[in-house]
């Protein structure tokens, strides 16, 4: 509820990183990099549903889940060019620096 709050996401997958199993993670990263804040919450809510994950696993394209008002072209371009190295870097940071186990979740706060 504060305009001074920032949210970031680090991926710490427990399985091998492949294009097929990183669709949601890549979509989140692409959205953070290309969309304005007003669209992010609605898009992330849509991505967090179990039926979305099942649909993506069945072969549905991520563009089906874009919401009105999003910059579709910028998102799609970033999503399609976002390499898996970013997620591997996140994973390495989580495990080497934060000492998380593969797949382990954490909330990190840096505030007053």
VMD Tcl script that builds the backbone (N, CA, C; Angstrom):
set m [mol new atoms 336]
animate dup $m
set s [atomselect $m all]
$s set {name element resname resid chain x y z} {
  {N N UNK 1 A 0.810 -1.209 0.000}
  {CA C UNK 1 A 0.000 0.000 0.000}
  {C C UNK 1 A 0.847 1.264 0.000}
  {N N UNK 2 A 2.145 1.121 0.119}
  {CA C UNK 2 A 3.020 2.280 0.151}
  {C C UNK 2 A 3.644 2.509 -1.221}
  {N N UNK 3 A 3.783 3.751 -1.594}
  {CA C UNK 3 A 4.445 4.057 -2.859}
  {C C UNK 3 A 5.955 3.883 -2.750}
  {N N UNK 4 A 6.445 3.596 -1.551}
  {CA C UNK 4 A 7.874 3.417 -1.321}
  {C C UNK 4 A 8.272 1.951 -1.241}
  {N N UNK 5 A 7.347 1.072 -1.532}
  {CA C UNK 5 A 7.622 -0.361 -1.470}
  {C C UNK 5 A 8.062 -0.863 -2.832}
  {N N UNK 6 A 9.079 -1.694 -2.836}
  {CA C UNK 6 A 9.548 -2.304 -4.075}
  {C C UNK 6 A 9.528 -3.813 -3.905}
  {N N UNK 7 A 9.228 -4.490 -4.974}
  {CA C UNK 7 A 9.190 -5.945 -4.967}
  {C C UNK 7 A 10.136 -6.450 -6.041}
  {N N UNK 8 A 10.864 -7.468 -5.710}
  {CA C UNK 8 A 11.735 -8.130 -6.672}
  {C C UNK 8 A 11.586 -9.627 -6.499}
  {N N UNK 9 A 11.961 -10.360 -7.492}
  {CA C UNK 9 A 11.837 -11.814 -7.429}
  {C C UNK 9 A 13.150 -12.432 -7.869}
  {N N UNK 10 A 13.600 -13.411 -7.090}
  {CA C UNK 10 A 14.750 -14.228 -7.463}
  {C C UNK 10 A 14.238 -15.647 -7.642}
  {N N UNK 11 A 14.654 -16.280 -8.704}
  {CA C UNK 11 A 14.223 -17.650 -8.959}
  {C C UNK 11 A 15.215 -18.622 -8.354}
  {N N UNK 12 A 14.693 -19.633 -7.649}
  {CA C UNK 12 A 15.511 -20.664 -7.032}
  {C C UNK 12 A 14.892 -22.023 -7.349}
  {N N UNK 13 A 14.936 -22.426 -8.614}
  {CA C UNK 13 A 14.268 -23.671 -9.003}
  {C C UNK 13 A 14.935 -24.906 -8.393}
  {N N UNK 14 A 14.130 -25.943 -8.218}
  {CA C UNK 14 A 14.650 -27.191 -7.672}
  {C C UNK 14 A 14.959 -28.202 -8.764}
  {N N UNK 15 A 14.538 -27.924 -9.985}
  {CA C UNK 15 A 14.767 -28.863 -11.084}
  {C C UNK 15 A 15.706 -28.240 -12.116}
  {N N UNK 16 A 16.095 -29.038 -13.094}
  {CA C UNK 16 A 16.933 -28.530 -14.177}
  {C C UNK 16 A 16.227 -27.391 -14.885}
  {N N UNK 17 A 16.959 -26.373 -15.228}
  {CA C UNK 17 A 16.399 -25.186 -15.879}
  {C C UNK 17 A 16.352 -25.413 -17.387}
  {N N UNK 18 A 15.108 -25.417 -17.916}
  {CA C UNK 18 A 14.880 -25.585 -19.355}
  {C C UNK 18 A 13.794 -24.598 -19.772}
  {N N UNK 19 A 13.704 -24.339 -21.051}
  {CA C UNK 19 A 12.661 -23.420 -21.529}
  {C C UNK 19 A 11.270 -23.916 -21.159}
  {N N UNK 20 A 11.060 -25.221 -21.224}
  {CA C UNK 20 A 9.728 -25.782 -20.970}
  {C C UNK 20 A 9.255 -25.562 -19.530}
  {N N UNK 21 A 10.181 -25.540 -18.567}
  {CA C UNK 21 A 9.738 -25.423 -17.180}
  {C C UNK 21 A 10.025 -24.054 -16.566}
  {N N UNK 22 A 10.325 -23.071 -17.414}
  {CA C UNK 22 A 10.583 -21.724 -16.891}
  {C C UNK 22 A 9.667 -20.662 -17.499}
  {N N UNK 23 A 8.586 -21.078 -18.101}
  {CA C UNK 23 A 7.699 -20.116 -18.780}
  {C C UNK 23 A 7.200 -19.029 -17.833}
  {N N UNK 24 A 6.759 -19.418 -16.652}
  {CA C UNK 24 A 6.225 -18.424 -15.715}
  {C C UNK 24 A 7.342 -17.536 -15.183}
  {N N UNK 25 A 8.474 -18.119 -14.832}
  {CA C UNK 25 A 9.604 -17.322 -14.338}
  {C C UNK 25 A 10.065 -16.325 -15.390}
  {N N UNK 26 A 10.165 -16.760 -16.641}
  {CA C UNK 26 A 10.582 -15.852 -17.717}
  {C C UNK 26 A 9.522 -14.783 -17.970}
  {N N UNK 27 A 8.253 -15.137 -17.846}
  {CA C UNK 27 A 7.177 -14.156 -18.036}
  {C C UNK 27 A 7.220 -13.084 -16.954}
  {N N UNK 28 A 7.491 -13.493 -15.723}
  {CA C UNK 28 A 7.593 -12.521 -14.623}
  {C C UNK 28 A 8.753 -11.568 -14.871}
  {N N UNK 29 A 9.903 -12.121 -15.224}
  {CA C UNK 29 A 11.068 -11.272 -15.501}
  {C C UNK 29 A 10.814 -10.339 -16.678}
  {N N UNK 30 A 10.248 -10.865 -17.749}
  {CA C UNK 30 A 9.954 -10.037 -18.922}
  {C C UNK 30 A 8.962 -8.920 -18.584}
  {N N UNK 31 A 7.975 -9.231 -17.757}
  {CA C UNK 31 A 6.989 -8.216 -17.366}
  {C C UNK 31 A 7.638 -7.125 -16.513}
  {N N UNK 32 A 8.486 -7.526 -15.552}
  {CA C UNK 32 A 9.185 -6.528 -14.744}
  {C C UNK 32 A 10.007 -5.582 -15.619}
  {N N UNK 33 A 10.578 -6.101 -16.684}
  {CA C UNK 33 A 11.457 -5.305 -17.538}
  {C C UNK 33 A 10.727 -4.466 -18.581}
  {N N UNK 34 A 9.468 -4.781 -18.872}
  {CA C UNK 34 A 8.798 -4.098 -19.986}
  {C C UNK 34 A 7.481 -3.414 -19.649}
  {N N UNK 35 A 6.910 -3.669 -18.497}
  {CA C UNK 35 A 5.558 -3.167 -18.220}
  {C C UNK 35 A 5.566 -2.117 -17.121}
  {N N UNK 36 A 4.499 -1.301 -17.104}
  {CA C UNK 36 A 4.371 -0.341 -16.017}
  {C C UNK 36 A 3.734 -1.026 -14.804}
  {N N UNK 37 A 3.914 -0.443 -13.656}
  {CA C UNK 37 A 3.482 -1.067 -12.399}
  {C C UNK 37 A 1.992 -1.353 -12.332}
  {N N UNK 38 A 1.180 -0.550 -12.988}
  {CA C UNK 38 A -0.266 -0.740 -12.878}
  {C C UNK 38 A -0.725 -2.056 -13.491}
  {N N UNK 39 A 0.007 -2.579 -14.459}
  {CA C UNK 39 A -0.377 -3.844 -15.093}
  {C C UNK 39 A 0.250 -5.067 -14.437}
  {N N UNK 40 A 1.319 -4.874 -13.689}
  {CA C UNK 40 A 2.047 -6.008 -13.130}
  {C C UNK 40 A 1.207 -6.848 -12.169}
  {N N UNK 41 A 0.498 -6.205 -11.263}
  {CA C UNK 41 A -0.265 -6.953 -10.251}
  {C C UNK 41 A -1.304 -7.866 -10.913}
  {N N UNK 42 A -2.039 -7.357 -11.867}
  {CA C UNK 42 A -3.068 -8.161 -12.539}
  {C C UNK 42 A -2.443 -9.309 -13.321}
  {N N UNK 43 A -1.354 -9.024 -14.000}
  {CA C UNK 43 A -0.680 -10.065 -14.778}
  {C C UNK 43 A -0.119 -11.146 -13.855}
  {N N UNK 44 A 0.517 -10.744 -12.765}
  {CA C UNK 44 A 1.085 -11.721 -11.831}
  {C C UNK 44 A -0.008 -12.546 -11.159}
  {N N UNK 45 A -1.141 -11.935 -10.890}
  {CA C UNK 45 A -2.259 -12.693 -10.316}
  {C C UNK 45 A -2.721 -13.775 -11.284}
  {N N UNK 46 A -2.764 -13.447 -12.549}
  {CA C UNK 46 A -3.173 -14.411 -13.569}
  {C C UNK 46 A -2.136 -15.535 -13.684}
  {N N UNK 47 A -0.852 -15.183 -13.631}
  {CA C UNK 47 A 0.208 -16.183 -13.742}
  {C C UNK 47 A 0.264 -17.124 -12.543}
  {N N UNK 48 A -0.186 -16.664 -11.389}
  {CA C UNK 48 A -0.056 -17.459 -10.165}
  {C C UNK 48 A -1.126 -18.536 -10.014}
  {N N UNK 49 A -2.069 -18.590 -10.931}
  {CA C UNK 49 A -3.136 -19.590 -10.837}
  {C C UNK 49 A -2.657 -20.949 -11.339}
  {N N UNK 50 A -3.103 -21.990 -10.664}
  {CA C UNK 50 A -2.702 -23.353 -11.032}
  {C C UNK 50 A -3.132 -23.709 -12.446}
  {N N UNK 51 A -4.310 -23.248 -12.844}
  {CA C UNK 51 A -4.778 -23.567 -14.192}
  {C C UNK 51 A -3.898 -22.919 -15.271}
  {N N UNK 52 A -3.272 -21.784 -14.942}
  {CA C UNK 52 A -2.342 -21.157 -15.876}
  {C C UNK 52 A -1.122 -22.050 -16.072}
  {N N UNK 53 A -0.575 -22.558 -14.978}
  {CA C UNK 53 A 0.592 -23.450 -15.063}
  {C C UNK 53 A 0.257 -24.705 -15.861}
  {N N UNK 54 A -0.911 -25.272 -15.617}
  {CA C UNK 54 A -1.317 -26.468 -16.353}
  {C C UNK 54 A -1.479 -26.168 -17.842}
  {N N UNK 55 A -2.059 -25.042 -18.145}
  {CA C UNK 55 A -2.274 -24.653 -19.525}
  {C C UNK 55 A -0.939 -24.425 -20.255}
  {N N UNK 56 A 0.004 -23.765 -19.584}
  {CA C UNK 56 A 1.320 -23.549 -20.175}
  {C C UNK 56 A 2.048 -24.869 -20.391}
  {N N UNK 57 A 1.928 -25.782 -19.429}
  {CA C UNK 57 A 2.563 -27.103 -19.551}
  {C C UNK 57 A 1.969 -27.889 -20.720}
  {N N UNK 58 A 0.701 -27.615 -21.029}
  {CA C UNK 58 A 0.029 -28.306 -22.133}
  {C C UNK 58 A 0.342 -27.669 -23.486}
  {N N UNK 59 A 1.099 -26.564 -23.473}
  {CA C UNK 59 A 1.511 -25.972 -24.741}
  {C C UNK 59 A 0.896 -24.629 -25.086}
  {N N UNK 60 A 0.065 -24.078 -24.219}
  {CA C UNK 60 A -0.517 -22.765 -24.482}
  {C C UNK 60 A 0.586 -21.709 -24.484}
  {N N UNK 61 A 0.520 -20.785 -25.404}
  {CA C UNK 61 A 1.505 -19.704 -25.493}
  {C C UNK 61 A 1.268 -18.691 -24.382}
  {N N UNK 62 A 2.344 -18.130 -23.868}
  {CA C UNK 62 A 2.262 -17.161 -22.776}
  {C C UNK 62 A 1.449 -15.934 -23.169}
  {N N UNK 63 A 1.431 -15.595 -24.449}
  {CA C UNK 63 A 0.718 -14.399 -24.895}
  {C C UNK 63 A -0.793 -14.498 -24.659}
  {N N UNK 64 A -1.308 -15.694 -24.469}
  {CA C UNK 64 A -2.739 -15.864 -24.179}
  {C C UNK 64 A -3.104 -15.250 -22.824}
  {N N UNK 65 A -2.125 -15.098 -21.949}
  {CA C UNK 65 A -2.389 -14.631 -20.591}
  {C C UNK 65 A -2.109 -13.148 -20.385}
  {N N UNK 66 A -1.723 -12.446 -21.453}
  {CA C UNK 66 A -1.488 -11.013 -21.337}
  {C C UNK 66 A -2.803 -10.309 -21.045}
  {N N UNK 67 A -2.721 -9.220 -20.312}
  {CA C UNK 67 A -3.933 -8.488 -19.946}
  {C C UNK 67 A -4.022 -7.201 -20.765}
  {N N UNK 68 A -5.241 -6.672 -20.917}
  {CA C UNK 68 A -5.399 -5.413 -21.653}
  {C C UNK 68 A -4.568 -4.299 -21.021}
  {N N UNK 69 A -3.944 -3.522 -21.852}
  {CA C UNK 69 A -3.123 -2.411 -21.370}
  {C C UNK 69 A -1.636 -2.727 -21.339}
  {N N UNK 70 A -1.296 -4.013 -21.429}
  {CA C UNK 70 A 0.124 -4.371 -21.439}
  {C C UNK 70 A 0.727 -4.021 -22.794}
  {N N UNK 71 A 2.012 -3.737 -22.787}
  {CA C UNK 71 A 2.751 -3.512 -24.023}
  {C C UNK 71 A 3.118 -4.895 -24.572}
  {N N UNK 72 A 2.198 -5.460 -25.357}
  {CA C UNK 72 A 2.332 -6.835 -25.839}
  {C C UNK 72 A 3.607 -7.059 -26.648}
  {N N UNK 73 A 3.918 -6.144 -27.553}
  {CA C UNK 73 A 5.075 -6.319 -28.429}
  {C C UNK 73 A 6.383 -6.327 -27.638}
  {N N UNK 74 A 6.536 -5.359 -26.731}
  {CA C UNK 74 A 7.748 -5.303 -25.916}
  {C C UNK 74 A 7.871 -6.544 -25.031}
  {N N UNK 75 A 6.751 -6.943 -24.438}
  {CA C UNK 75 A 6.770 -8.123 -23.580}
  {C C UNK 75 A 7.199 -9.357 -24.369}
  {N N UNK 76 A 6.558 -9.576 -25.499}
  {CA C UNK 76 A 6.830 -10.775 -26.283}
  {C C UNK 76 A 8.279 -10.811 -26.774}
  {N N UNK 77 A 8.786 -9.668 -27.188}
  {CA C UNK 77 A 10.169 -9.592 -27.649}
  {C C UNK 77 A 11.130 -9.952 -26.511}
  {N N UNK 78 A 10.907 -9.380 -25.333}
  {CA C UNK 78 A 11.775 -9.653 -24.178}
  {C C UNK 78 A 11.631 -11.104 -23.735}
  {N N UNK 79 A 10.406 -11.606 -23.681}
  {CA C UNK 79 A 10.155 -12.992 -23.270}
  {C C UNK 79 A 10.879 -13.973 -24.193}
  {N N UNK 80 A 10.825 -13.728 -25.479}
  {CA C UNK 80 A 11.434 -14.636 -26.450}
  {C C UNK 80 A 12.958 -14.549 -26.501}
  {N N UNK 81 A 13.522 -13.456 -26.017}
  {CA C UNK 81 A 14.979 -13.311 -26.071}
  {C C UNK 81 A 15.641 -13.459 -24.701}
  {N N UNK 82 A 14.842 -13.586 -23.668}
  {CA C UNK 82 A 15.377 -13.733 -22.315}
  {C C UNK 82 A 15.989 -15.119 -22.168}
  {N N UNK 83 A 17.264 -15.159 -21.995}
  {CA C UNK 83 A 17.954 -16.449 -21.900}
  {C C UNK 83 A 17.772 -17.099 -20.540}
  {N N UNK 84 A 18.108 -18.352 -20.489}
  {CA C UNK 84 A 18.018 -19.111 -19.244}
  {C C UNK 84 A 19.149 -18.761 -18.287}
  {N N UNK 85 A 20.177 -18.075 -18.782}
  {CA C UNK 85 A 21.299 -17.694 -17.928}
  {C C UNK 85 A 20.867 -16.801 -16.775}
  {N N UNK 86 A 19.867 -15.969 -16.990}
  {CA C UNK 86 A 19.381 -15.084 -15.927}
  {C C UNK 86 A 18.832 -15.927 -14.778}
  {N N UNK 87 A 18.060 -16.940 -15.100}
  {CA C UNK 87 A 17.479 -17.791 -14.066}
  {C C UNK 87 A 18.574 -18.613 -13.385}
  {N N UNK 88 A 19.555 -19.063 -14.152}
  {CA C UNK 88 A 20.680 -19.802 -13.565}
  {C C UNK 88 A 21.480 -18.912 -12.618}
  {N N UNK 89 A 21.624 -17.643 -12.968}
  {CA C UNK 89 A 22.316 -16.695 -12.099}
  {C C UNK 89 A 21.536 -16.483 -10.813}
  {N N UNK 90 A 20.224 -16.352 -10.923}
  {CA C UNK 90 A 19.374 -16.234 -9.736}
  {C C UNK 90 A 19.558 -17.452 -8.831}
  {N N UNK 91 A 19.506 -18.620 -9.449}
  {CA C UNK 91 A 19.634 -19.866 -8.698}
  {C C UNK 91 A 20.979 -19.916 -7.960}
  {N N UNK 92 A 22.034 -19.549 -8.649}
  {CA C UNK 92 A 23.365 -19.561 -8.045}
  {C C UNK 92 A 23.438 -18.587 -6.875}
  {N N UNK 93 A 22.888 -17.381 -7.052}
  {CA C UNK 93 A 22.883 -16.389 -5.977}
  {C C UNK 93 A 22.115 -16.912 -4.765}
  {N N UNK 94 A 20.939 -17.485 -5.007}
  {CA C UNK 94 A 20.120 -18.003 -3.912}
  {C C UNK 94 A 20.848 -19.093 -3.125}
  {N N UNK 95 A 21.533 -19.957 -3.829}
  {CA C UNK 95 A 22.164 -21.094 -3.171}
  {C C UNK 95 A 23.546 -20.762 -2.611}
  {N N UNK 96 A 24.327 -19.958 -3.309}
  {CA C UNK 96 A 25.682 -19.656 -2.858}
  {C C UNK 96 A 25.745 -18.498 -1.857}
  {N N UNK 97 A 24.968 -17.470 -2.085}
  {CA C UNK 97 A 25.028 -16.286 -1.222}
  {C C UNK 97 A 23.998 -16.358 -0.099}
  {N N UNK 98 A 22.757 -16.677 -0.468}
  {CA C UNK 98 A 21.690 -16.728 0.543}
  {C C UNK 98 A 21.631 -18.056 1.283}
  {N N UNK 99 A 22.372 -19.049 0.782}
  {CA C UNK 99 A 22.461 -20.384 1.397}
  {C C UNK 99 A 21.110 -21.093 1.444}
  {N N UNK 100 A 20.300 -20.898 0.407}
  {CA C UNK 100 A 19.022 -21.591 0.296}
  {C C UNK 100 A 19.247 -22.930 -0.396}
  {N N UNK 101 A 18.455 -23.905 -0.031}
  {CA C UNK 101 A 18.476 -25.186 -0.720}
  {C C UNK 101 A 17.729 -25.034 -2.044}
  {N N UNK 102 A 18.003 -25.889 -3.037}
  {CA C UNK 102 A 17.263 -25.798 -4.301}
  {C C UNK 102 A 15.745 -25.845 -4.054}
  {N N UNK 103 A 15.041 -24.868 -4.596}
  {CA C UNK 103 A 13.595 -24.802 -4.448}
  {C C UNK 103 A 13.108 -24.154 -3.168}
  {N N UNK 104 A 13.993 -23.909 -2.227}
  {CA C UNK 104 A 13.591 -23.308 -0.961}
  {C C UNK 104 A 13.181 -21.856 -1.178}
  {N N UNK 105 A 12.130 -21.426 -0.487}
  {CA C UNK 105 A 11.629 -20.065 -0.622}
  {C C UNK 105 A 12.045 -19.229 0.586}
  {N N UNK 106 A 12.145 -17.936 0.378}
  {CA C UNK 106 A 12.494 -17.013 1.462}
  {C C UNK 106 A 11.943 -15.639 1.123}
  {N N UNK 107 A 11.742 -14.848 2.143}
  {CA C UNK 107 A 11.383 -13.445 1.977}
  {C C UNK 107 A 12.540 -12.653 2.555}
  {N N UNK 108 A 13.042 -11.730 1.778}
  {CA C UNK 108 A 14.172 -10.910 2.219}
  {C C UNK 108 A 13.695 -9.473 2.245}
  {N N UNK 109 A 13.959 -8.804 3.330}
  {CA C UNK 109 A 13.536 -7.425 3.475}
  {C C UNK 109 A 14.753 -6.556 3.736}
  {N N UNK 110 A 14.747 -5.402 3.107}
  {CA C UNK 110 A 15.810 -4.434 3.315}
  {C C UNK 110 A 15.115 -3.100 3.536}
  {N N UNK 111 A 14.769 -2.831 4.755}
  {CA C UNK 111 A 14.027 -1.607 5.007}
  {C C UNK 111 A 14.286 -1.086 6.400}
  {N N UNK 112 A 13.543 -0.078 6.737}
  {CA C UNK 112 A 13.693 0.531 8.072}
  {C C UNK 112 A 12.689 -0.091 9.010}
}
mol reanalyze $m
mol bondsrecalc $m
mol representation Tube
mol addrep $m
